[in-house]
């Protein structure tokens, strides 16, 4: 195994629509090849006076990193093809599962089994048959449903904490009695203001005495500001809703690998297949270009 062979495998995998035949021990041989390079680099680094400036150490480091990048690209390219073949096999159609490595053979068999099991369960539901509780518990999709329910409860709790008045009004504590004036707290027959030490108040007294300045009330989301102040108030976005109105830098790319569905930073879902030309947010498109899963067109 060497770097030239890896590059040849990568080039052939890009040109073929089907899986090329690889030895069952292909990935194992690549791992041993990279391990030998790392051992050789360590040995030379120990003998060099300055390992960081040694040209041989630098050359081996570049070869190791390049080999890792190439074999990762080969793996990702083959995974898209392998999933398609597994889908065909699960549907009872002819599928090409020859030339798979040992790791890919295990994955192929597992995918076919899972797809067939899932299809059988869906058909049972469509026929009106009840799903066994134990199988539902073991099913990863049921865990996702439970997690979704937990997320909904969490959002409801957060809303209650953000608006304690509405939470108290709509969900009062049945064990807490309503607050009412008692005979002990107002035994002298005084008004509430007098009972608190303010003395009996009359209409004349209130009009003649200057009132203390009070701080302006804090604005609430439901209160309306005067027309003159509305332009200066900042516009806020609810925390539980994604802000999709901002400007997002975009990049037009051509997809070179079957990627599937991704969620963009603009809160939109994109389904990406090989040879698609699509405009994506730059934060999503840049990693695809770096991984050679897409080519930039602009």
SULZIMO-V14413 format. One record per residue. N is the residue number from 1. PHI is phi as a letter, one per 30 degrees, with the letter a starting at -180 (NA if undefined). OMEGA is omega in radians with two decimals (none if undefined). Layout:
n:N phi:PHI omega:OMEGA
n:N phi:PHI omega:OMEGA
This chain:
n:1 phi:NA omega:3.07
n:2 phi:b omega:-3.06
n:3 phi:d omega:3.13
n:4 phi:d omega:3.11
n:5 phi:d omega:3.12
n:6 phi:d omega:3.13
n:7 phi:d omega:3.11
n:8 phi:d omega:3.10
n:9 phi:d omega:-3.14
n:10 phi:d omega:-3.13
n:11 phi:d omega:3.14
n:12 phi:d omega:-3.12
n:13 phi:d omega:3.12
n:14 phi:d omega:-3.07
n:15 phi:d omega:-3.06
n:16 phi:c omega:3.03
n:17 phi:d omega:3.12
n:18 phi:c omega:3.14
n:19 phi:d omega:3.04
n:20 phi:d omega:-3.12
n:21 phi:d omega:3.06
n:22 phi:b omega:3.10
n:23 phi:d omega:3.10
n:24 phi:e omega:-3.09
n:25 phi:c omega:-3.04
n:26 phi:e omega:-3.09
n:27 phi:d omega:3.09
n:28 phi:d omega:3.11
n:29 phi:d omega:3.10
n:30 phi:d omega:3.12
n:31 phi:d omega:3.11
n:32 phi:d omega:3.12
n:33 phi:d omega:3.14
n:34 phi:d omega:3.12
n:35 phi:d omega:3.11
n:36 phi:d omega:3.11
n:37 phi:d omega:-3.14
n:38 phi:d omega:3.10
n:39 phi:d omega:3.13
n:40 phi:d omega:3.11
n:41 phi:d omega:3.12
n:42 phi:d omega:-3.13
n:43 phi:d omega:3.14
n:44 phi:d omega:-3.14
n:45 phi:d omega:3.11
n:46 phi:d omega:-3.11
n:47 phi:d omega:-3.10
n:48 phi:d omega:3.11
n:49 phi:d omega:3.11
n:50 phi:b omega:-3.08
n:51 phi:e omega:-3.05
n:52 phi:d omega:3.13
n:53 phi:c omega:-3.13
n:54 phi:d omega:3.14
n:55 phi:d omega:-3.13
n:56 phi:d omega:3.09
n:57 phi:d omega:3.11
n:58 phi:d omega:3.14
n:59 phi:d omega:3.14
n:60 phi:d omega:3.11
n:61 phi:d omega:3.11
n:62 phi:d omega:-3.13
n:63 phi:d omega:3.12
n:64 phi:d omega:-3.12
n:65 phi:d omega:3.12
n:66 phi:d omega:3.14
n:67 phi:d omega:3.13
n:68 phi:d omega:-3.14
n:69 phi:d omega:-3.10
n:70 phi:d omega:-3.10
n:71 phi:d omega:3.08
n:72 phi:d omega:3.10
n:73 phi:d omega:3.10
n:74 phi:d omega:-3.12
n:75 phi:d omega:-3.11
n:76 phi:d omega:3.12
n:77 phi:d omega:-3.11
n:78 phi:d omega:-3.12
n:79 phi:d omega:3.12
n:80 phi:d omega:3.12
n:81 phi:d omega:-3.10
n:82 phi:d omega:3.13
n:83 phi:d omega:3.11
n:84 phi:d omega:-3.14
n:85 phi:d omega:3.10
n:86 phi:d omega:3.10
n:87 phi:d omega:3.11
n:88 phi:d omega:-3.13
n:89 phi:d omega:3.14
n:90 phi:d omega:3.12
n:91 phi:d omega:3.13
n:92 phi:i omega:-3.14
n:93 phi:c omega:3.13
n:94 phi:d omega:-3.13
n:95 phi:b omega:3.14
n:96 phi:c omega:3.12
n:97 phi:c omega:3.12
n:98 phi:c omega:3.10
n:99 phi:i omega:3.10
n:100 phi:d omega:3.03
n:101 phi:d omega:-3.12
n:102 phi:d omega:3.14
n:103 phi:d omega:-3.12
n:104 phi:d omega:3.09
n:105 phi:d omega:3.10
n:106 phi:d omega:-3.14
n:107 phi:d omega:-3.13
n:108 phi:d omega:-3.13
n:109 phi:d omega:-3.13
n:110 phi:d omega:3.13
n:111 phi:d omega:-3.14
n:112 phi:d omega:-3.13
n:113 phi:d omega:-3.12
n:114 phi:d omega:3.13
n:115 phi:d omega:3.12
n:116 phi:d omega:3.13
n:117 phi:d omega:3.14
n:118 phi:d omega:3.11
n:119 phi:d omega:3.12
n:120 phi:d omega:-3.14
n:121 phi:d omega:3.12
n:122 phi:d omega:3.13
n:123 phi:d omega:3.09
n:124 phi:d omega:3.12
n:125 phi:d omega:3.14
n:126 phi:d omega:3.10
n:127 phi:d omega:3.11
n:128 phi:i omega:3.12
n:129 phi:d omega:3.14
n:130 phi:d omega:3.12
n:131 phi:d omega:3.14
n:132 phi:d omega:-3.09
n:133 phi:d omega:-3.12
n:134 phi:d omega:3.13
n:135 phi:d omega:3.10
n:136 phi:d omega:3.13
n:137 phi:d omega:-3.12
n:138 phi:d omega:-3.08
n:139 phi:d omega:3.13
n:140 phi:e omega:-3.12
n:141 phi:d omega:3.11
n:142 phi:d omega:3.09
n:143 phi:d omega:3.10
n:144 phi:d omega:3.12
n:145 phi:d omega:3.12
n:146 phi:d omega:3.11
n:147 phi:d omega:3.11
n:148 phi:d omega:3.10
n:149 phi:d omega:3.12
n:150 phi:d omega:3.10
n:151 phi:d omega:3.12
n:152 phi:d omega:3.09
n:153 phi:d omega:-3.14
n:154 phi:d omega:3.11
n:155 phi:d omega:3.12
n:156 phi:d omega:3.12
n:157 phi:d omega:3.13
n:158 phi:d omega:3.13
n:159 phi:d omega:3.13
n:160 phi:d omega:3.12
n:161 phi:d omega:-3.13
n:162 phi:d omega:-3.13
n:163 phi:b omega:-3.07
n:164 phi:d omega:-3.12
n:165 phi:d omega:-3.13
n:166 phi:d omega:3.12
n:167 phi:d omega:-3.14
n:168 phi:d omega:-3.11
n:169 phi:d omega:-3.06
n:170 phi:d omega:-3.07
n:171 phi:b omega:-3.09
n:172 phi:d omega:3.12
n:173 phi:d omega:-3.09
n:174 phi:d omega:-3.11
n:175 phi:d omega:-3.10
n:176 phi:c omega:3.12
n:177 phi:d omega:3.11
n:178 phi:d omega:-3.13
n:179 phi:d omega:3.11
n:180 phi:b omega:3.09
n:181 phi:d omega:3.14
n:182 phi:c omega:-3.13
n:183 phi:d omega:-3.12
n:184 phi:d omega:-3.08
n:185 phi:d omega:-3.09
n:186 phi:b omega:-3.04
n:187 phi:d omega:-3.09
n:188 phi:d omega:3.11
n:189 phi:i omega:3.14
n:190 phi:d omega:3.05
n:191 phi:d omega:3.12
n:192 phi:e omega:3.13
n:193 phi:d omega:3.14
n:194 phi:d omega:-3.14
n:195 phi:d omega:3.14
n:196 phi:c omega:3.07
n:197 phi:j omega:-3.10
n:198 phi:d omega:-3.11
n:199 phi:i omega:3.13
n:200 phi:d omega:-3.12
n:201 phi:c omega:3.10
n:202 phi:b omega:3.14
n:203 phi:d omega:-3.13
n:204 phi:d omega:-3.11
n:205 phi:d omega:-3.10
n:206 phi:d omega:-3.11
n:207 phi:d omega:-3.06
n:208 phi:d omega:-3.10
n:209 phi:d omega:3.11
n:210 phi:d omega:3.13
n:211 phi:d omega:-3.14
n:212 phi:d omega:3.11
n:213 phi:d omega:3.14
n:214 phi:c omega:3.11
n:215 phi:d omega:3.13
n:216 phi:d omega:-3.14
n:217 phi:d omega:3.11
n:218 phi:d omega:3.13
n:219 phi:d omega:3.07
n:220 phi:c omega:-3.13
n:221 phi:e omega:-3.07
n:222 phi:c omega:-3.10
n:223 phi:d omega:-3.13
n:224 phi:c omega:3.12
n:225 phi:d omega:3.08
n:226 phi:e omega:-3.09
n:227 phi:e omega:-3.10
n:228 phi:d omega:-3.07
n:229 phi:c omega:-3.03
n:230 phi:d omega:-3.08
n:231 phi:d omega:-3.08
n:232 phi:c omega:-3.11
n:233 phi:d omega:3.11
n:234 phi:d omega:3.08
n:235 phi:d omega:-3.11
n:236 phi:c omega:3.10
n:237 phi:c omega:3.13
n:238 phi:e omega:-3.08
n:239 phi:d omega:-3.07
n:240 phi:c omega:3.10
n:241 phi:b omega:-3.14
n:242 phi:d omega:3.11
n:243 phi:d omega:-3.10
n:244 phi:c omega:-3.08
n:245 phi:c omega:-3.11
n:246 phi:d omega:3.10
n:247 phi:d omega:3.12
n:248 phi:b omega:3.08
n:249 phi:d omega:-3.06
n:250 phi:b omega:-3.12
n:251 phi:b omega:3.08
n:252 phi:c omega:-3.08
n:253 phi:b omega:3.00
n:254 phi:c omega:-3.10
n:255 phi:d omega:-3.13
n:256 phi:c omega:3.12
n:257 phi:b omega:3.04
n:258 phi:d omega:-3.05
n:259 phi:c omega:-3.08
n:260 phi:j omega:-3.07
n:261 phi:c omega:3.04
n:262 phi:b omega:3.10
n:263 phi:c omega:-3.11
n:264 phi:d omega:3.11
n:265 phi:d omega:3.06
n:266 phi:d omega:3.09
n:267 phi:i omega:3.06
n:268 phi:c omega:3.13
n:269 phi:c omega:3.14
n:270 phi:b omega:3.04
n:271 phi:c omega:-2.98
n:272 phi:c omega:3.08
n:273 phi:b omega:-3.13
n:274 phi:e omega:3.11
n:275 phi:i omega:3.04
n:276 phi:d omega:3.00
n:277 phi:c omega:-2.99
n:278 phi:b omega:3.07
n:279 phi:c omega:-3.07
n:280 phi:c omega:2.95
n:281 phi:e omega:-3.05
n:282 phi:d omega:3.13
n:283 phi:d omega:3.08
n:284 phi:d omega:-3.05
n:285 phi:d omega:-3.07
n:286 phi:e omega:3.11
n:287 phi:d omega:3.13
n:288 phi:d omega:3.11
n:289 phi:d omega:-3.14
n:290 phi:d omega:-3.14
n:291 phi:d omega:-3.12
n:292 phi:i omega:3.04
n:293 phi:c omega:3.13
n:294 phi:a omega:3.09
n:295 phi:b omega:-3.13
n:296 phi:d omega:-3.09
n:297 phi:c omega:3.13
n:298 phi:b omega:none
